[in-house]
Amino acid sequence: FSVPLEGRAAELAQLSQAFDQTLAGRGQVIRLSGTAGVGKSHLAAELLKRARDLGAQAASGACQSTTERTAYAPWREVFNEMLRLNESAAGEPGAAGVIARLQAFVAGANPDWLVRFPLLGDLLQLPIQDNATTAAFEPQLRQGALFDLAVEILRHQARLRPLVLWLDDAQWMDEASQGLTLAAARALADAPVLLLLSHRTAQGGAAVLPALAALPHLHVLEIAELDRDAIAALLARKLGGPPAPLALSLIMAETQGNPYFVEELVDSLLEAGHLFQRPAGDWALAETLFLALQQANALVRSADGHWQLAPNVSLSAVDLGLPDSIQGVVLSRIDRLPSPHQVTLKVASVVGRSFALDLLARSHPASPEPAALADEVNLLTARDFTIAEAALRERFAFKHTVTRDVAYETLLEDQRRQLHSAVGRALEQLAPEAVSQLAYHLQAGAEWARALHYHLAAGQQAQRLFANYEGIEHFRQALACAGQLPAEDTALQRQLIHSSLGELLATTGQYDAALDHLRRALELAHELDSADAQARACRWIAYVHEFRGEYAEALRWI
């Protein structure tokens, strides 16, 4: 973060107390919530920095709206960072090298884990061949065995040094990660592990991971906006000098103390020449803004002679030429970028919150030279649109999800479709194992046949990982993609989709919907003249009736 944390002494004290409990060997879980831009990530990052300074290990993973149906997405980042699996090292390159480093770690930490070693391929999206033991696991047993192994690894790491884990933007956490998070939170109460979840305040009372509320070692921190003194300190740090009283009043009135909004608005004011530094060193509003406020009778003089906003003044009636929302301020700043940089930012927004330069380059409609693209992203970083995530691997991320969302919303529907298609095709070359993300981008790009293929693959993967609701959603999207293609070309896939949906819906207790899909699967199996598919559909229809206690009907279908 470019500006030090301000105005969070009370919250930091609470986090420090929880960390002290962790150092004493008592596991802690912290839920950090607040509105977009209020400073949750900054506060969490400060805790991780302090933990590292005190000798603890720290690792983080971010959830994204684009990876909501990608199993273990944030935990994959946590384990990669914690075990340093992606660090450059001599030996085999790529996935083979990561697998070799992971196997060496497992063998050194606890050789008894090696029999479950292939399960880590599920967690880390690595092509690790099953052995006889793991191949025999049913999905639910496989997931439980993986959760046990992951918790044992976390416990092992915490014995070496206390461990702080941060899962950011947890409102977008995938189903499998939610299960692992809950398992870890419950199992590590007696270990020196602090698990921190940051997320936006739940809308409509829908809590993120509500089962955490039953844990006695849970702490809940609701982060509020900053007060006037804290905003003044933040501005002084950012500008290199104090804000004049009127400038502070205007910024406070426009942003209501939201620190991200404050930073974006100040950047916008500076770029537009609406803020200037006076000889005394303080920062004041430019004459154009001052005159607009004065002509609208929005100013009064304070007791010490300074201009300030009139009490209860409504700035909505004053034409200041300033956006009245975070999104509006970000959009105005994007509009002031050079045209090539705007395009690059928008392409990156299609990739997601986090993006790699090689994927960005292959997806970019202008096909810029690598050096030119790197220069553009470096300027975006210098202007606080993006941050360097892992310089050695040329990975970047949007500084805030709001920036990514605003950039994405500027794209016309046809532009989005073309860019999602380009990202999907590039991803096929760079990461063919990322089937969930491929399905998302190719469907958004109207690449129906490809999207059908990857939704099927992602649904089958989720089914194997016992991520049942993710599997249901992937199969439903696969059905939607099939509906865009000629029926005669997709009969085989539709039969498999209906069969898989029926099985997953039955597994999750949605029996009426399960029977609808299983009967359709049976019809298609007859049309395809597939005896195996017919037998499977009949068997699952019988299971559903058995689950409902309809034993006579179940016998009829066996």
C-alpha positions as CSV (number, residue, x, y, z in Angstrom):
1,F,0.0,0.0,0.0
2,S,1.3,3.4,-1.0
3,V,0.0,5.2,2.1
4,P,0.6,3.9,5.7
5,L,-2.4,2.8,7.6
6,E,-4.2,5.6,9.5
7,G,-7.0,5.7,12.1
8,R,-7.1,2.0,12.9
9,A,-5.4,1.9,16.3
10,A,-8.4,0.2,18.0
11,E,-8.8,-2.4,15.3
12,L,-5.0,-3.1,15.2
13,A,-5.1,-3.6,19.0
14,Q,-7.8,-6.2,18.7
15,L,-5.9,-8.0,16.0
16,S,-2.7,-7.9,18.0
17,Q,-4.5,-9.4,21.0
18,A,-5.7,-12.3,18.8
19,F,-2.2,-12.7,17.5
20,D,-0.8,-12.8,21.0
21,Q,-3.3,-15.7,21.7
22,T,-1.9,-17.4,18.6
23,L,1.7,-17.1,19.8
24,A,0.5,-18.7,23.1
25,G,-0.6,-21.8,21.1
26,R,-4.3,-21.0,21.0
27,G,-5.8,-20.9,17.4
28,Q,-7.8,-17.9,16.4
29,V,-10.3,-17.1,13.7
30,I,-11.0,-13.5,12.7
31,R,-13.8,-12.3,10.5
32,L,-13.1,-8.8,9.1
33,S,-16.0,-7.2,7.3
34,G,-16.9,-3.8,5.9
35,T,-18.1,-2.0,2.8
36,A,-16.0,-1.9,-0.4
37,G,-13.0,0.4,0.0
38,V,-13.2,0.8,3.8
39,G,-9.7,-0.6,4.3
40,K,-10.2,-4.3,5.2
41,S,-7.3,-5.4,3.0
42,H,-5.0,-2.7,4.2
43,L,-5.7,-3.7,7.8
44,A,-5.1,-7.4,7.1
45,A,-1.9,-6.6,5.2
46,E,-0.7,-4.7,8.2
47,L,-1.4,-7.6,10.5
48,L,0.6,-10.0,8.2
49,K,3.5,-7.5,8.1
50,R,3.6,-7.3,11.9
51,A,3.3,-11.1,12.2
52,R,6.3,-11.5,9.9
53,D,8.3,-8.9,11.8
54,L,7.7,-11.0,15.0
55,G,9.0,-14.2,13.3
56,A,5.7,-15.8,12.3
57,Q,5.0,-17.3,8.9
58,A,2.2,-15.6,6.8
59,A,0.5,-16.6,3.6
60,S,-2.5,-15.3,1.8
61,G,-5.0,-16.2,-1.0
62,A,-7.6,-14.1,-2.7
63,C,-11.0,-15.1,-3.9
64,Q,-12.3,-13.6,-7.1
65,S,-15.7,-13.3,-8.8
66,T,-14.1,-15.1,-11.7
67,T,-13.1,-18.1,-9.6
68,E,-16.2,-18.6,-7.6
69,R,-16.6,-22.0,-9.2
70,T,-12.9,-22.9,-9.2
71,A,-12.3,-25.5,-6.4
72,Y,-9.7,-24.4,-3.8
73,A,-8.7,-21.2,-5.6
74,P,-7.6,-19.1,-2.6
75,W,-6.2,-22.1,-0.7
76,R,-4.1,-23.0,-3.7
77,E,-2.4,-19.6,-3.3
78,V,-2.0,-20.1,0.4
79,F,-0.2,-23.5,0.1
80,N,1.9,-22.3,-2.9
81,E,3.2,-19.4,-0.8
82,M,3.5,-21.2,2.5
83,L,5.5,-24.1,0.9
84,R,7.3,-21.9,-1.6
85,L,6.3,-24.2,-4.4
86,N,6.5,-21.6,-7.2
87,E,9.9,-20.2,-6.3
88,S,12.5,-20.6,-9.0
89,A,14.8,-23.6,-8.4
90,A,17.1,-25.8,-10.3
91,G,15.6,-29.0,-11.6
92,E,12.5,-29.8,-13.6
93,P,10.5,-26.9,-15.0
94,G,6.7,-26.2,-14.8
95,A,4.3,-28.6,-13.1
96,A,6.8,-31.4,-12.9
97,G,9.2,-29.2,-10.9
98,V,6.4,-28.1,-8.5
99,I,5.3,-31.8,-8.0
100,A,8.9,-32.8,-7.3
101,R,9.3,-30.0,-4.7
102,L,6.0,-30.9,-3.1
103,Q,6.9,-34.6,-2.9
104,A,10.2,-33.7,-1.3
105,F,8.5,-31.6,1.3
106,V,6.0,-34.3,2.1
107,A,8.6,-37.0,2.4
108,G,10.7,-34.8,4.7
109,A,7.8,-33.6,6.8
110,N,6.1,-37.0,7.3
111,P,6.6,-40.0,5.1
112,D,3.3,-41.4,6.3
113,W,1.6,-38.7,4.2
114,L,3.0,-40.1,0.9
115,V,0.1,-42.6,0.6
116,R,-2.3,-39.6,0.4
117,F,0.1,-37.5,-1.7
118,P,-2.0,-37.6,-4.9
119,L,-4.8,-35.8,-3.1
120,L,-2.7,-32.7,-3.0
121,G,-3.1,-32.6,-6.8
122,D,-6.8,-31.8,-6.2
123,L,-5.9,-28.9,-3.9
124,L,-3.1,-27.5,-6.0
125,Q,-4.5,-28.3,-9.5
126,L,-1.5,-30.5,-10.3
127,P,-1.5,-33.6,-12.5
128,I,-0.5,-36.1,-9.7
129,Q,-1.3,-39.7,-10.6
130,D,-3.6,-41.6,-8.2
131,N,-2.2,-44.6,-6.3
132,A,-4.2,-47.7,-5.5
133,T,-5.4,-46.1,-2.2
134,T,-6.5,-42.7,-3.5
135,A,-8.0,-44.2,-6.6
136,A,-10.4,-46.2,-4.5
137,F,-11.8,-43.1,-2.6
138,E,-15.4,-42.1,-3.3
139,P,-15.8,-38.3,-3.7
140,Q,-16.9,-37.6,-0.1
141,L,-14.2,-39.8,1.4
142,R,-11.6,-38.3,-0.9
143,Q,-12.5,-34.7,0.1
144,G,-12.4,-35.7,3.8
145,A,-9.0,-37.3,3.4
146,L,-7.7,-34.2,1.6
147,F,-9.1,-31.9,4.4
148,D,-7.4,-34.1,7.0
149,L,-4.1,-34.0,5.1
150,A,-4.2,-30.2,4.5
151,V,-4.9,-29.6,8.2
152,E,-2.0,-31.9,9.2
153,I,0.3,-29.9,6.9
154,L,-0.9,-26.6,8.5
155,R,-0.3,-28.0,11.9
156,H,3.2,-29.2,10.9
157,Q,4.0,-25.7,9.6
158,A,2.7,-24.0,12.7
159,R,4.9,-26.2,14.9
160,L,7.9,-24.7,13.1
161,R,6.7,-21.1,13.5
162,P,3.3,-19.6,14.3
163,L,1.2,-19.3,11.2
164,V,-1.1,-16.4,10.0
165,L,-3.3,-17.2,7.0
166,W,-5.4,-14.6,5.2
167,L,-8.3,-15.3,2.8
168,D,-9.3,-12.1,1.1
169,D,-12.7,-11.3,-0.5
170,A,-14.2,-14.3,1.1
171,Q,-17.7,-13.3,-0.3
172,W,-16.5,-15.0,-3.5
173,M,-15.1,-18.1,-1.9
174,D,-15.8,-21.3,-3.8
175,E,-17.6,-24.3,-2.3
176,A,-14.6,-26.5,-1.8
177,S,-12.6,-23.7,-0.1
178,Q,-15.5,-23.0,2.2
179,G,-15.4,-26.6,3.3
180,L,-11.6,-26.6,3.9
181,T,-11.8,-23.2,5.7
182,L,-14.4,-24.5,8.1
183,A,-12.5,-27.8,8.7
184,A,-9.3,-25.8,9.4
185,A,-11.0,-23.3,11.6
186,R,-12.5,-26.2,13.7
187,A,-9.4,-28.4,13.8
188,L,-6.7,-25.8,14.6
189,A,-8.1,-24.3,17.8
190,D,-5.2,-25.8,19.8
191,A,-2.5,-24.8,17.3
192,P,-0.6,-21.5,16.9
193,V,-2.6,-20.6,13.7
194,L,-4.5,-17.4,13.1
195,L,-7.0,-17.6,10.2
196,L,-8.2,-14.3,8.9
197,L,-11.1,-13.9,6.5
198,S,-11.9,-10.5,5.0
199,H,-15.1,-9.8,3.1
200,R,-17.7,-7.3,2.2
201,T,-20.5,-6.8,4.7
202,A,-23.1,-9.4,3.8
203,Q,-26.1,-8.1,1.9
204,G,-29.6,-9.1,3.0
205,G,-28.4,-11.0,6.0
206,A,-26.6,-13.7,4.0
207,A,-23.5,-14.3,6.1
208,V,-20.3,-15.6,4.7
209,L,-19.6,-19.1,6.2
210,P,-22.2,-18.8,8.9
211,A,-21.1,-22.0,10.6
212,L,-18.0,-20.1,11.9
213,A,-20.3,-18.3,14.4
214,A,-20.4,-21.4,16.6
215,L,-16.6,-21.3,17.2
216,P,-15.6,-20.0,20.6
217,H,-12.3,-18.7,19.2
218,L,-14.0,-16.5,16.5
219,H,-13.5,-12.7,16.6
220,V,-15.7,-10.4,14.5
221,L,-14.6,-7.0,13.5
222,E,-16.9,-4.7,11.5
223,I,-14.7,-2.0,9.9
224,A,-16.3,1.5,9.8
225,E,-15.3,4.6,7.8
226,L,-12.5,6.8,9.1
227,D,-13.2,10.0,11.1
228,R,-12.1,13.5,10.1
229,D,-8.8,13.4,12.0
230,A,-7.8,10.1,10.4
231,I,-8.7,11.3,6.9
232,A,-6.6,14.4,7.6
233,A,-3.6,12.3,8.6
234,L,-4.1,10.0,5.5
235,L,-4.2,13.1,3.2
236,A,-1.1,14.6,4.8
237,R,0.8,11.3,4.2
238,K,-0.4,11.0,0.7
239,L,0.1,14.6,-0.3
240,G,3.3,15.3,1.7
241,G,1.6,18.2,3.4
242,P,-1.6,18.9,5.4
243,P,-4.9,19.6,3.6
244,A,-6.4,23.1,4.0
245,P,-9.5,23.0,6.1
246,L,-11.8,23.7,3.2
247,A,-10.1,20.9,1.1
248,L,-10.5,18.5,4.0
249,S,-14.1,19.4,4.5
250,L,-14.9,18.9,0.8
251,I,-13.1,15.6,0.5
252,M,-14.7,14.4,3.8
253,A,-18.2,15.4,2.5
254,E,-17.7,13.7,-0.8
255,T,-16.3,10.4,0.5
256,Q,-17.9,10.1,3.9
257,G,-14.5,8.8,5.3
258,N,-14.1,5.8,2.9
259,P,-10.3,5.6,2.6
260,Y,-10.2,4.1,-0.9
261,F,-12.7,6.7,-2.2
262,V,-10.5,9.4,-0.5
263,E,-7.4,8.2,-2.3
264,E,-9.1,7.9,-5.7
265,L,-10.7,11.3,-5.3
266,V,-7.4,13.0,-4.4
267,D,-5.7,11.3,-7.3
268,S,-8.5,12.6,-9.6
269,L,-8.3,16.2,-8.1
270,L,-4.5,16.2,-8.6
271,E,-4.7,14.9,-12.2
272,A,-7.3,17.5,-13.0
273,G,-5.4,20.4,-11.4
274,H,-8.0,20.9,-8.8
275,L,-5.6,20.7,-5.8
276,F,-2.4,22.8,-5.4
277,Q,0.2,23.2,-2.7
278,R,0.5,26.7,-1.2
279,P,3.8,28.3,-0.2
280,A,3.0,27.4,3.5
281,G,3.0,23.7,2.5
282,D,-0.7,22.9,2.8
283,W,-2.9,21.7,0.0
284,A,-5.9,23.9,-1.1
285,L,-8.7,23.7,-3.6
286,A,-8.0,25.4,-7.0
287,E,-9.8,28.6,-7.7
288,T,-12.4,27.0,-10.0
289,L,-13.7,24.8,-7.2
290,F,-13.6,27.6,-4.7
291,L,-15.6,29.9,-6.9
292,A,-18.2,27.3,-7.6
293,L,-18.7,26.7,-3.9
294,Q,-18.8,30.4,-3.2
295,Q,-21.3,31.2,-5.9
296,A,-23.6,28.4,-4.6
297,N,-23.5,29.9,-1.1
298,A,-21.9,26.7,0.2
299,L,-19.2,28.5,2.2
300,V,-18.9,30.2,5.5
301,R,-16.0,31.5,7.5
302,S,-15.0,29.8,10.7
303,A,-14.2,31.5,13.9
304,D,-10.5,31.5,13.0
305,G,-11.1,33.1,9.6
306,H,-10.8,30.0,7.4
307,W,-13.3,29.1,4.7
308,Q,-15.3,26.0,5.4
309,L,-18.4,24.3,4.0
310,A,-21.7,25.7,5.4
311,P,-23.5,23.5,7.9
312,N,-25.9,20.9,6.3
313,V,-25.0,22.1,2.8
314,S,-26.1,19.8,-0.1
315,L,-23.2,19.4,-2.5
316,S,-25.5,17.7,-5.0
317,A,-26.9,21.1,-5.9
318,V,-23.4,22.5,-6.6
319,D,-21.8,21.9,-10.0
320,L,-18.2,21.0,-9.0
321,G,-17.6,18.7,-11.9
322,L,-16.7,15.9,-9.4
323,P,-18.0,12.4,-9.6
324,D,-20.3,11.6,-6.6
325,S,-19.3,7.9,-6.2
326,I,-16.2,5.7,-6.0
327,Q,-17.1,4.3,-9.4
328,G,-17.5,7.7,-10.9
329,V,-14.1,8.8,-9.6
330,V,-12.4,5.7,-10.9
331,L,-14.0,6.1,-14.3
332,S,-12.8,9.7,-14.5
333,R,-9.3,8.6,-13.8
334,I,-9.4,5.8,-16.4
335,D,-10.7,8.4,-18.9
336,R,-7.5,10.5,-18.3
337,L,-5.2,7.6,-19.2
338,P,-3.5,7.5,-22.6
339,S,-5.7,5.4,-25.0
340,P,-3.3,2.4,-25.2
341,H,-3.2,2.2,-21.4
342,Q,-7.0,2.3,-21.2
343,V,-7.2,-0.7,-23.6
344,T,-4.7,-2.6,-21.5
345,L,-6.5,-1.9,-18.3
346,K,-9.8,-3.1,-19.9
347,V,-8.3,-6.3,-21.2
348,A,-6.9,-7.0,-17.8
349,S,-10.3,-6.5,-16.3
350,V,-11.6,-9.3,-18.5
351,V,-8.9,-11.6,-17.2
352,G,-9.9,-11.0,-13.6
353,R,-8.7,-9.3,-10.4
354,S,-5.3,-10.9,-10.8
355,F,-3.5,-11.3,-14.2
356,A,-0.2,-12.5,-15.6
357,L,1.6,-10.5,-18.3
358,D,1.8,-13.5,-20.7
359,L,-1.9,-14.1,-20.6
360,L,-2.6,-10.4,-21.0
361,A,-0.3,-10.2,-24.0
362,R,-1.9,-13.2,-25.8
363,S,-5.4,-11.7,-25.2
364,H,-4.6,-8.1,-26.1
365,P,-6.3,-7.1,-29.4
366,A,-3.4,-4.7,-30.3
367,S,-0.7,-7.5,-29.8
368,P,1.8,-5.1,-28.2
369,E,5.4,-5.9,-27.9
370,P,6.3,-7.4,-24.5
371,A,8.4,-4.3,-23.5
372,A,5.6,-1.9,-24.5
373,L,3.1,-3.9,-22.6
374,A,5.3,-4.0,-19.5
375,D,5.7,-0.2,-19.7
376,E,2.0,0.2,-19.9
377,V,1.3,-2.0,-16.9
378,N,4.2,-0.3,-15.0
379,L,2.5,3.1,-15.6
380,L,-0.8,1.7,-14.4
381,T,1.0,0.5,-11.2
382,A,2.6,3.9,-10.8
383,R,-0.8,5.6,-11.0
384,D,-2.3,3.2,-8.4
385,F,-4.6,1.3,-10.7
386,T,-2.7,-2.0,-10.3
387,I,-0.1,-3.5,-8.0
388,A,2.8,-5.9,-8.6
389,E,1.7,-9.2,-7.2
390,A,4.8,-11.3,-7.9
391,A,7.4,-9.5,-9.9
392,L,9.5,-12.6,-10.7
393,R,6.5,-14.3,-12.3
394,E,5.3,-11.0,-13.9
395,R,1.9,-11.1,-12.1
396,F,-0.1,-8.1,-11.3
397,A,-3.5,-7.4,-9.7
398,F,-5.9,-4.5,-9.6
399,K,-5.4,-2.5,-6.5
400,H,-9.0,-2.8,-5.6
401,T,-11.9,-4.8,-7.0
402,V,-13.8,-1.6,-7.6
403,T,-11.2,-0.5,-10.2
404,R,-11.5,-3.8,-12.0
405,D,-15.3,-3.7,-12.0
406,V,-15.4,-0.1,-13.3
407,A,-12.9,-0.9,-16.1
408,Y,-15.0,-4.0,-17.1
409,E,-18.3,-2.0,-17.1
410,T,-16.9,0.4,-19.7
411,L,-16.7,-2.4,-22.3
412,L,-19.6,-2.8,-24.7
413,E,-21.2,-6.2,-24.8
414,D,-19.6,-7.1,-28.2
415,Q,-16.2,-6.0,-26.8
416,R,-16.6,-8.2,-23.7
417,R,-17.6,-11.2,-25.8
418,Q,-14.5,-10.8,-28.1
419,L,-12.1,-10.3,-25.2
420,H,-13.5,-13.2,-23.2
421,S,-13.1,-15.4,-26.3
422,A,-9.5,-14.2,-26.7
423,V,-8.7,-14.8,-23.0
424,G,-10.2,-18.3,-23.2
425,R,-8.2,-19.2,-26.3
426,A,-5.0,-17.9,-24.7
427,L,-5.8,-19.8,-21.5
428,E,-6.2,-23.0,-23.4
429,Q,-2.5,-22.7,-24.5
430,L,-1.1,-21.5,-21.1
431,A,-3.2,-23.4,-18.5
432,P,-5.4,-26.1,-20.1
433,E,-5.9,-27.6,-16.6
434,A,-7.8,-24.5,-15.5
435,V,-11.1,-25.9,-16.8
436,S,-13.4,-23.8,-14.6
437,Q,-11.9,-20.5,-15.7
438,L,-11.8,-21.7,-19.3
439,A,-15.5,-22.6,-19.1
440,Y,-16.3,-19.1,-17.7
441,H,-14.4,-17.2,-20.3
442,L,-15.4,-19.2,-23.3
443,Q,-19.1,-19.1,-22.3
444,A,-18.9,-15.3,-21.9
445,G,-17.2,-15.3,-25.3
446,A,-20.1,-17.2,-26.9
447,E,-17.7,-20.0,-27.8
448,W,-20.5,-22.5,-27.2
449,A,-18.9,-25.8,-28.2
450,R,-15.7,-25.1,-26.3
451,A,-17.6,-23.8,-23.3
452,L,-19.7,-26.9,-23.3
453,H,-16.6,-29.1,-23.3
454,Y,-15.0,-27.2,-20.4
455,H,-18.2,-26.9,-18.3
456,L,-18.6,-30.7,-18.6
457,A,-14.9,-31.2,-17.5
458,A,-15.3,-28.7,-14.7
459,G,-18.5,-30.3,-13.5
460,Q,-17.0,-33.7,-13.5
461,Q,-14.0,-32.4,-11.6
462,A,-16.2,-30.8,-9.0
463,Q,-18.2,-34.0,-8.7
464,R,-15.0,-35.9,-8.1
465,L,-13.9,-33.3,-5.4
466,F,-17.3,-33.5,-3.7
467,A,-18.0,-29.9,-4.5
468,N,-21.5,-30.8,-5.3
469,Y,-23.1,-27.4,-5.7
470,E,-20.3,-26.2,-7.9
471,G,-20.8,-29.3,-10.0
472,I,-24.5,-28.6,-10.3
473,E,-23.8,-25.1,-11.5
474,H,-21.3,-26.2,-14.1
475,F,-23.6,-28.9,-15.5
476,R,-26.5,-26.3,-15.7
477,Q,-24.2,-23.9,-17.6
478,A,-23.2,-26.8,-19.8
479,L,-26.8,-27.4,-20.6
480,A,-27.3,-23.8,-21.4
481,C,-24.3,-23.9,-23.8
482,A,-25.7,-27.1,-25.4
483,G,-28.9,-25.2,-26.0
484,Q,-27.0,-22.9,-28.3
485,L,-25.9,-25.7,-30.5
486,P,-27.8,-28.1,-32.9
487,A,-29.5,-30.8,-30.8
488,E,-28.3,-33.6,-33.0
489,D,-24.7,-32.6,-32.3
490,T,-25.0,-32.6,-28.5
491,A,-27.2,-35.6,-27.7
492,L,-24.3,-37.5,-26.1
493,Q,-23.2,-34.6,-24.0
494,R,-26.8,-33.7,-22.9
495,Q,-27.4,-37.3,-21.8
496,L,-24.3,-37.1,-19.6
497,I,-25.3,-33.7,-18.3
498,H,-28.8,-34.7,-17.3
499,S,-27.4,-37.9,-15.7
500,S,-24.8,-36.0,-13.7
501,L,-27.2,-33.3,-12.7
502,G,-29.7,-36.0,-11.5
503,E,-27.0,-37.7,-9.4
504,L,-25.8,-34.5,-7.8
505,L,-29.2,-33.2,-7.1
506,A,-30.1,-36.5,-5.5
507,T,-26.9,-36.4,-3.4
508,T,-27.9,-32.9,-2.2
509,G,-31.5,-33.9,-1.4
510,Q,-33.2,-32.1,-4.3
511,Y,-35.2,-35.2,-5.3
512,D,-37.9,-33.7,-7.5
513,A,-35.4,-31.9,-9.7
514,A,-33.2,-35.0,-9.7
515,L,-36.0,-37.2,-11.0
516,D,-36.7,-34.7,-13.8
517,H,-33.1,-34.8,-15.0
518,L,-32.7,-38.6,-14.6
519,R,-35.9,-39.3,-16.6
520,R,-34.6,-37.0,-19.4
521,A,-31.2,-38.8,-19.2
522,L,-33.1,-42.1,-19.6
523,E,-34.9,-40.8,-22.7
524,L,-31.7,-39.7,-24.3
525,A,-30.0,-43.0,-23.4
526,H,-32.8,-44.8,-25.3
527,E,-32.4,-42.4,-28.3
528,L,-28.6,-43.2,-28.2
529,D,-29.3,-46.9,-27.8
530,S,-26.8,-47.0,-24.9
531,A,-27.6,-49.9,-22.5
532,D,-25.0,-48.7,-20.0
533,A,-26.5,-45.2,-19.8
534,Q,-30.0,-46.6,-19.5
535,A,-28.9,-48.9,-16.6
536,R,-27.2,-46.0,-14.8
537,A,-30.2,-43.8,-15.1
538,C,-32.6,-46.5,-13.9
539,R,-30.3,-47.3,-10.9
540,W,-30.2,-43.6,-9.8
541,I,-34.0,-43.3,-10.2
542,A,-34.3,-46.3,-7.9
543,Y,-31.9,-44.6,-5.5
544,V,-34.0,-41.4,-5.4
545,H,-37.1,-43.4,-4.6
546,E,-35.2,-45.3,-1.9
547,F,-34.0,-42.1,-0.4
548,R,-37.6,-40.9,-0.2
549,G,-38.7,-44.1,1.4
550,E,-40.7,-45.2,-1.7
551,Y,-39.3,-48.7,-1.6
552,A,-41.9,-50.4,-3.9
553,E,-41.2,-47.8,-6.6
554,A,-37.5,-48.2,-6.1
555,L,-37.8,-52.0,-6.6
556,R,-39.6,-51.3,-9.9
557,W,-36.7,-49.4,-11.3
558,I,-33.9,-51.8,-10.2
